[in-house]
Amino acid sequence: MLSPKSKRHIFISLSALLIVLFVISLVYGSVRIPIKAIWEILTGAETEKIAWQHILLQSRLPQSCTAILAGASLAVSGLLLQTLFKNPLAGPSILGITDGANLGVAAVMLYFGASLNQMTGLTTNAYLTVVLAAFVGASIVLAIIIYFSTKVKSNVILLIIGIMVGYLVSSVISILNYYASADKVHAFVMWGLGNFSGVSREQLPYFASFTLSGLVLALLLIKPLNALLLGEMYAANLGVKIKQTRFLILFCTGLLAASVTAFCGPISFIGLAVPNIARLMLGSSNHKSLLPVTLITGSCVALLCTILMVVPGSNTILPLNAVTPLLGAPVIIYVLLNRKSIQYFN
Protein backbone atom coordinates (compact mmCIF):
# COMPACT_ATOMS: atom_id res chain seq x y z
CA MET A 1 0.00 0.00 0.00
CA LEU A 2 1.47 3.33 -1.06
CA SER A 3 1.58 6.30 1.29
CA PRO A 4 -0.53 9.40 0.54
CA LYS A 5 2.69 11.22 -0.40
CA SER A 6 3.60 8.54 -2.96
CA LYS A 7 0.09 8.69 -4.42
CA ARG A 8 0.41 12.46 -4.82
CA HIS A 9 3.74 11.96 -6.59
CA ILE A 10 2.08 9.51 -9.01
CA PHE A 11 -0.71 11.97 -9.74
CA ILE A 12 1.73 14.85 -10.27
CA SER A 13 3.93 12.69 -12.53
CA LEU A 14 0.91 11.63 -14.60
CA SER A 15 -0.20 15.26 -14.90
CA ALA A 16 3.26 16.24 -16.16
CA LEU A 17 3.23 13.31 -18.59
CA LEU A 18 -0.18 14.41 -19.87
CA ILE A 19 1.15 17.91 -20.61
CA VAL A 20 4.21 16.49 -22.40
CA LEU A 21 2.08 14.12 -24.51
CA PHE A 22 -0.33 16.96 -25.32
CA VAL A 23 2.52 19.12 -26.61
CA ILE A 24 3.98 16.22 -28.62
CA SER A 25 0.57 15.52 -30.17
CA LEU A 26 0.46 19.13 -31.39
CA VAL A 27 4.03 19.08 -32.76
CA TYR A 28 4.25 15.57 -34.18
CA GLY A 29 2.30 14.55 -37.25
CA SER A 30 2.50 13.90 -40.97
CA VAL A 31 3.37 17.63 -41.29
CA ARG A 32 6.01 18.87 -38.86
CA ILE A 33 5.20 22.19 -37.17
CA PRO A 34 7.94 23.88 -35.06
CA ILE A 35 7.15 24.51 -31.39
CA LYS A 36 7.81 28.23 -31.90
CA ALA A 37 5.18 28.35 -34.65
CA ILE A 38 2.70 26.46 -32.47
CA TRP A 39 3.19 28.97 -29.65
CA GLU A 40 2.68 31.87 -32.06
CA ILE A 41 -0.51 30.33 -33.44
CA LEU A 42 -1.95 29.59 -29.99
CA THR A 43 -1.16 33.11 -28.74
CA GLY A 44 -2.66 34.75 -31.84
CA ALA A 45 0.60 36.03 -33.30
CA GLU A 46 1.39 35.96 -37.01
CA THR A 47 2.96 32.77 -38.32
CA GLU A 48 5.00 31.92 -41.41
CA LYS A 49 2.49 29.58 -43.03
CA ILE A 50 -1.29 29.84 -42.97
CA ALA A 51 -1.46 26.08 -43.58
CA TRP A 52 0.19 25.44 -40.20
CA GLN A 53 -2.49 27.51 -38.51
CA HIS A 54 -5.24 25.53 -40.20
CA ILE A 55 -3.64 22.16 -39.36
CA LEU A 56 -3.13 23.10 -35.71
CA LEU A 57 -6.42 24.83 -34.94
CA GLN A 58 -8.74 22.78 -37.13
CA SER A 59 -7.16 19.34 -36.79
CA ARG A 60 -4.52 18.67 -34.14
CA LEU A 61 -5.86 20.77 -31.28
CA PRO A 62 -9.43 19.38 -31.48
CA GLN A 63 -8.03 15.87 -31.95
CA SER A 64 -5.82 16.14 -28.84
CA CYS A 65 -8.65 17.60 -26.73
CA THR A 66 -10.98 14.85 -27.97
CA ALA A 67 -8.40 12.19 -27.08
CA ILE A 68 -8.04 13.58 -23.55
CA LEU A 69 -11.80 13.53 -22.94
CA ALA A 70 -12.42 10.21 -24.69
CA GLY A 71 -9.55 8.42 -22.93
CA ALA A 72 -10.69 9.64 -19.53
CA SER A 73 -14.31 8.71 -20.25
CA LEU A 74 -13.56 5.18 -21.45
CA ALA A 75 -11.16 4.52 -18.57
CA VAL A 76 -13.60 5.73 -15.93
CA SER A 77 -16.53 3.82 -17.44
CA GLY A 78 -14.39 0.67 -17.39
CA LEU A 79 -13.48 1.25 -13.74
CA LEU A 80 -17.13 1.71 -12.76
CA LEU A 81 -18.14 -1.56 -14.41
CA GLN A 82 -15.18 -3.46 -12.95
CA THR A 83 -16.16 -2.29 -9.48
CA LEU A 84 -19.86 -3.01 -9.97
CA PHE A 85 -19.29 -6.54 -11.29
CA LYS A 86 -16.14 -7.21 -9.22
CA ASN A 87 -14.45 -8.28 -12.44
CA PRO A 88 -11.15 -6.73 -13.65
CA LEU A 89 -11.99 -7.78 -17.21
CA ALA A 90 -15.25 -5.83 -17.46
CA GLY A 91 -15.29 -2.96 -19.96
CA PRO A 92 -17.66 -0.44 -21.58
CA SER A 93 -18.61 -2.93 -24.31
CA ILE A 94 -19.47 -5.69 -21.83
CA LEU A 95 -23.13 -4.64 -21.45
CA GLY A 96 -23.76 -4.13 -25.15
CA ILE A 97 -23.82 -0.33 -24.87
CA THR A 98 -21.12 0.06 -27.51
CA ASP A 99 -22.93 -2.48 -29.70
CA GLY A 100 -26.08 -0.39 -29.37
CA ALA A 101 -24.23 2.64 -30.70
CA ASN A 102 -22.86 0.49 -33.54
CA LEU A 103 -26.39 -0.60 -34.40
CA GLY A 104 -27.62 2.98 -34.58
CA VAL A 105 -24.81 3.94 -36.95
CA ALA A 106 -25.22 0.76 -38.98
CA ALA A 107 -28.92 1.46 -39.46
CA VAL A 108 -28.18 4.96 -40.75
CA MET A 109 -25.07 4.28 -42.86
CA LEU A 110 -26.12 0.92 -44.31
CA TYR A 111 -29.70 1.96 -44.98
CA PHE A 112 -29.28 5.53 -46.20
CA GLY A 113 -26.00 5.22 -48.07
CA ALA A 114 -22.25 4.75 -47.96
CA SER A 115 -21.42 8.42 -48.14
CA LEU A 116 -22.56 10.62 -45.31
CA ASN A 117 -22.97 13.44 -47.78
CA GLN A 118 -25.63 11.41 -49.59
CA MET A 119 -27.88 11.51 -46.53
CA THR A 120 -28.17 15.27 -46.51
CA GLY A 121 -26.82 18.23 -48.40
CA LEU A 122 -24.73 19.45 -45.47
CA THR A 123 -21.74 17.54 -44.13
CA THR A 124 -22.30 18.83 -40.59
CA ASN A 125 -25.90 17.66 -40.59
CA ALA A 126 -24.81 14.25 -41.88
CA TYR A 127 -22.23 13.97 -39.11
CA LEU A 128 -24.79 14.93 -36.47
CA THR A 129 -27.18 12.36 -37.93
CA VAL A 130 -24.61 9.62 -37.32
CA VAL A 131 -23.87 10.92 -33.81
CA LEU A 132 -27.58 11.04 -32.96
CA ALA A 133 -28.11 7.52 -34.34
CA ALA A 134 -25.24 6.18 -32.21
CA PHE A 135 -26.57 7.91 -29.13
CA VAL A 136 -30.11 6.61 -29.66
CA GLY A 137 -28.84 3.05 -30.20
CA ALA A 138 -26.69 3.16 -27.07
CA SER A 139 -29.52 4.73 -25.03
CA ILE A 140 -31.97 2.01 -26.05
CA VAL A 141 -29.59 -0.75 -24.95
CA LEU A 142 -28.80 1.15 -21.75
CA ALA A 143 -32.52 1.48 -21.01
CA ILE A 144 -32.91 -2.28 -21.45
CA ILE A 145 -30.01 -2.98 -19.09
CA ILE A 146 -31.33 -0.53 -16.48
CA TYR A 147 -34.77 -2.18 -16.71
CA PHE A 148 -33.26 -5.60 -16.05
CA SER A 149 -31.19 -4.14 -13.20
CA THR A 150 -34.44 -3.37 -11.38
CA LYS A 151 -35.65 -6.97 -11.86
CA VAL A 152 -32.41 -8.86 -11.18
CA LYS A 153 -30.55 -8.75 -7.87
CA SER A 154 -27.45 -10.66 -8.93
CA ASN A 155 -24.73 -8.68 -10.72
CA VAL A 156 -23.52 -11.88 -12.36
CA ILE A 157 -26.91 -12.51 -13.96
CA LEU A 158 -27.09 -8.85 -15.02
CA LEU A 159 -23.66 -9.21 -16.60
CA ILE A 160 -24.78 -12.29 -18.54
CA ILE A 161 -27.93 -10.48 -19.70
CA GLY A 162 -25.78 -7.60 -20.92
CA ILE A 163 -23.57 -9.98 -22.88
CA MET A 164 -26.63 -11.64 -24.43
CA VAL A 165 -28.09 -8.25 -25.40
CA GLY A 166 -24.76 -7.45 -27.05
CA TYR A 167 -24.92 -10.70 -29.03
CA LEU A 168 -28.46 -9.91 -30.18
CA VAL A 169 -27.47 -6.43 -31.31
CA SER A 170 -24.38 -7.78 -33.10
CA SER A 171 -26.61 -10.27 -34.89
CA VAL A 172 -28.83 -7.47 -36.21
CA ILE A 173 -25.73 -5.56 -37.38
CA SER A 174 -24.52 -8.69 -39.22
CA ILE A 175 -27.87 -8.99 -40.99
CA LEU A 176 -27.73 -5.32 -42.05
CA ASN A 177 -24.19 -5.86 -43.36
CA TYR A 178 -25.27 -8.94 -45.29
CA TYR A 179 -27.97 -7.09 -47.22
CA ALA A 180 -25.95 -3.88 -47.74
CA SER A 181 -23.83 -3.12 -50.77
CA ALA A 182 -20.04 -3.33 -50.64
CA ASP A 183 -19.47 0.44 -50.55
CA LYS A 184 -21.91 0.85 -47.66
CA VAL A 185 -20.22 -1.94 -45.70
CA HIS A 186 -16.83 -0.34 -46.37
CA ALA A 187 -18.00 3.02 -45.00
CA PHE A 188 -19.34 1.35 -41.86
CA VAL A 189 -16.12 -0.63 -41.37
CA MET A 190 -14.05 2.56 -41.66
CA TRP A 191 -16.20 4.21 -38.97
CA GLY A 192 -15.70 1.14 -36.78
CA LEU A 193 -11.92 1.60 -36.79
CA GLY A 194 -12.28 4.52 -34.37
CA ASN A 195 -11.05 8.06 -34.82
CA PHE A 196 -10.28 10.97 -32.48
CA SER A 197 -9.97 13.39 -35.40
CA GLY A 198 -13.63 13.24 -36.38
CA VAL A 199 -14.66 15.88 -33.82
CA SER A 200 -14.25 19.40 -35.20
CA ARG A 201 -13.80 22.63 -33.22
CA GLU A 202 -17.50 23.36 -33.62
CA GLN A 203 -18.53 19.90 -32.39
CA LEU A 204 -16.01 19.74 -29.53
CA PRO A 205 -18.13 21.76 -27.03
CA TYR A 206 -21.01 19.29 -27.45
CA PHE A 207 -18.70 16.32 -26.94
CA ALA A 208 -17.09 17.97 -23.92
CA SER A 209 -20.44 18.73 -22.29
CA PHE A 210 -21.51 15.06 -22.44
CA THR A 211 -18.22 13.57 -21.29
CA LEU A 212 -17.54 16.11 -18.51
CA SER A 213 -21.07 15.57 -17.14
CA GLY A 214 -20.40 11.84 -16.91
CA LEU A 215 -16.97 12.34 -15.32
CA VAL A 216 -18.37 14.69 -12.66
CA LEU A 217 -21.09 12.15 -11.86
CA ALA A 218 -18.44 9.44 -11.54
CA LEU A 219 -16.46 11.55 -9.05
CA LEU A 220 -19.63 11.94 -6.97
CA LEU A 221 -19.92 8.13 -6.78
CA ILE A 222 -16.55 7.59 -5.05
CA LYS A 223 -17.97 6.81 -1.60
CA PRO A 224 -20.63 4.28 -2.73
CA LEU A 225 -18.05 2.66 -5.05
CA ASN A 226 -15.71 2.12 -2.10
CA ALA A 227 -18.60 0.71 -0.09
CA LEU A 228 -19.39 -1.78 -2.86
CA LEU A 229 -15.85 -3.16 -2.57
CA LEU A 230 -16.92 -4.62 0.80
CA GLY A 231 -19.90 -6.40 -0.76
CA GLU A 232 -23.49 -5.32 -1.29
CA MET A 233 -24.61 -6.51 2.16
CA TYR A 234 -21.96 -4.44 3.95
CA ALA A 235 -22.64 -1.49 1.65
CA ALA A 236 -26.34 -1.65 2.49
CA ASN A 237 -25.51 -1.71 6.20
CA LEU A 238 -23.42 1.44 5.66
CA GLY A 239 -26.48 3.18 4.26
CA VAL A 240 -25.78 2.78 0.56
CA LYS A 241 -28.93 2.41 -1.55
CA ILE A 242 -27.90 -0.51 -3.72
CA LYS A 243 -30.51 -0.21 -6.48
CA GLN A 244 -30.05 3.55 -6.77
CA THR A 245 -26.27 3.22 -6.83
CA ARG A 246 -26.41 0.48 -9.46
CA PHE A 247 -28.69 2.67 -11.60
CA LEU A 248 -26.34 5.67 -11.29
CA ILE A 249 -23.28 3.55 -12.17
CA LEU A 250 -25.01 2.09 -15.23
CA PHE A 251 -26.31 5.50 -16.29
CA CYS A 252 -22.89 7.11 -15.88
CA THR A 253 -21.20 4.28 -17.76
CA GLY A 254 -23.78 4.48 -20.55
CA LEU A 255 -23.42 8.26 -20.86
CA LEU A 256 -19.62 8.09 -21.09
CA ALA A 257 -19.42 5.08 -23.40
CA ALA A 258 -22.25 6.25 -25.65
CA SER A 259 -20.78 9.76 -25.97
CA VAL A 260 -17.35 8.48 -26.98
CA THR A 261 -18.73 5.86 -29.38
CA ALA A 262 -21.14 8.31 -30.96
CA PHE A 263 -18.48 10.94 -31.68
CA CYS A 264 -15.34 8.79 -32.13
CA GLY A 265 -16.56 5.33 -33.06
CA PRO A 266 -16.03 2.13 -31.05
CA ILE A 267 -12.61 2.22 -29.36
CA SER A 268 -11.17 -0.97 -27.91
CA PHE A 269 -9.03 -1.79 -24.87
CA ILE A 270 -8.73 1.66 -23.23
CA GLY A 271 -11.71 1.08 -20.94
CA LEU A 272 -10.55 -2.47 -20.23
CA ALA A 273 -6.83 -1.97 -19.63
CA VAL A 274 -6.42 1.50 -18.09
CA PRO A 275 -8.19 0.78 -14.75
CA ASN A 276 -5.84 -2.18 -14.29
CA ILE A 277 -2.83 0.02 -15.10
CA ALA A 278 -3.99 2.50 -12.46
CA ARG A 279 -4.46 -0.27 -9.87
CA LEU A 280 -1.00 -1.65 -10.61
CA MET A 281 0.53 1.79 -10.07
CA LEU A 282 -1.33 2.43 -6.82
CA GLY A 283 -1.55 -1.14 -5.49
CA SER A 284 -4.98 -0.20 -4.19
CA SER A 285 -8.67 -0.23 -5.12
CA ASN A 286 -9.56 2.85 -3.06
CA HIS A 287 -11.53 4.98 -5.51
CA LYS A 288 -10.59 8.20 -3.73
CA SER A 289 -7.19 7.94 -5.40
CA LEU A 290 -7.92 5.25 -8.00
CA LEU A 291 -10.62 7.13 -9.91
CA PRO A 292 -8.59 10.35 -10.48
CA VAL A 293 -5.49 8.33 -11.44
CA THR A 294 -7.59 6.19 -13.82
CA LEU A 295 -9.04 9.33 -15.37
CA ILE A 296 -5.70 10.99 -16.09
CA THR A 297 -4.06 7.70 -17.14
CA GLY A 298 -6.84 7.17 -19.68
CA SER A 299 -6.12 10.60 -21.15
CA CYS A 300 -2.40 9.84 -21.32
CA VAL A 301 -2.96 6.49 -23.06
CA ALA A 302 -5.36 8.05 -25.58
CA LEU A 303 -2.85 10.81 -26.41
CA LEU A 304 -0.08 8.24 -26.74
CA CYS A 305 -2.25 6.30 -29.20
CA THR A 306 -2.77 9.41 -31.35
CA ILE A 307 1.02 9.87 -31.49
CA LEU A 308 1.67 6.21 -32.34
CA MET A 309 -0.90 6.36 -35.14
CA VAL A 310 1.49 8.49 -37.20
CA VAL A 311 4.01 6.31 -39.05
CA PRO A 312 7.46 7.99 -38.85
CA GLY A 313 8.84 9.28 -42.12
CA SER A 314 5.59 9.01 -44.05
CA ASN A 315 2.13 10.51 -44.41
CA THR A 316 0.51 7.26 -43.31
CA ILE A 317 -1.94 7.38 -40.38
CA LEU A 318 -2.79 4.03 -38.81
CA PRO A 319 -6.37 3.28 -37.63
CA LEU A 320 -6.90 3.96 -33.93
CA ASN A 321 -8.12 0.44 -33.16
CA ALA A 322 -4.96 -0.94 -34.74
CA VAL A 323 -2.91 0.84 -32.07
CA THR A 324 -4.96 0.47 -28.86
CA PRO A 325 -4.54 -3.35 -28.64
CA LEU A 326 -0.74 -2.92 -28.81
CA LEU A 327 -0.94 -1.06 -25.48
CA GLY A 328 -3.94 -2.76 -23.90
CA ALA A 329 -3.52 -6.46 -24.70
CA PRO A 330 -0.14 -6.90 -22.89
CA VAL A 331 -1.65 -5.32 -19.74
CA ILE A 332 -4.58 -7.74 -19.73
CA ILE A 333 -2.28 -10.73 -20.33
CA TYR A 334 -0.05 -9.61 -17.44
CA VAL A 335 -3.06 -9.22 -15.13
CA LEU A 336 -4.37 -12.67 -16.02
CA LEU A 337 -0.99 -14.35 -15.48
CA ASN A 338 -0.22 -12.57 -12.20
CA ARG A 339 -3.67 -12.24 -10.70
CA LYS A 340 -2.83 -14.29 -7.57
CA SER A 341 0.24 -12.19 -6.77
CA ILE A 342 -1.20 -8.75 -7.47
CA GLN A 343 -1.98 -7.04 -4.18
CA TYR A 344 -5.26 -5.32 -5.04
CA PHE A 345 -6.84 -8.65 -6.00
CA ASN A 346 -6.10 -10.05 -2.55
ABEGO torsion letter per residue (X at the ends): XBBAAAAAAAAAAAAAAAAAAAAAAAABBABBBBAAAAAAAAAGBBBABAAAAAAAAAAAAAAAAAAAAAAAAAAAAAAAAAAAAGBAABBAAAAGAAAAAAAAAAAAAAAAEABAAAABABAAAAAAAAAAAAAAAAAAAAAAAAAAAAABABAAAAAAAAAAAAAAAAAAAAAAAAABBAAAAAAAAAAAAEBAAABBAAAAAAAAAAAAAAAAAAAAAAAAAAAAAAEAAAAAAAGBBAAAAAAAAAAAAAAAAAAAAAAAEBBBGAAAAAAAAAAAAAGBABAAAAAAAAAAAAAAAAAAAAAAABBBGBABBBBAAAAAAAAAAAAAAAAAAAAAABAAAX
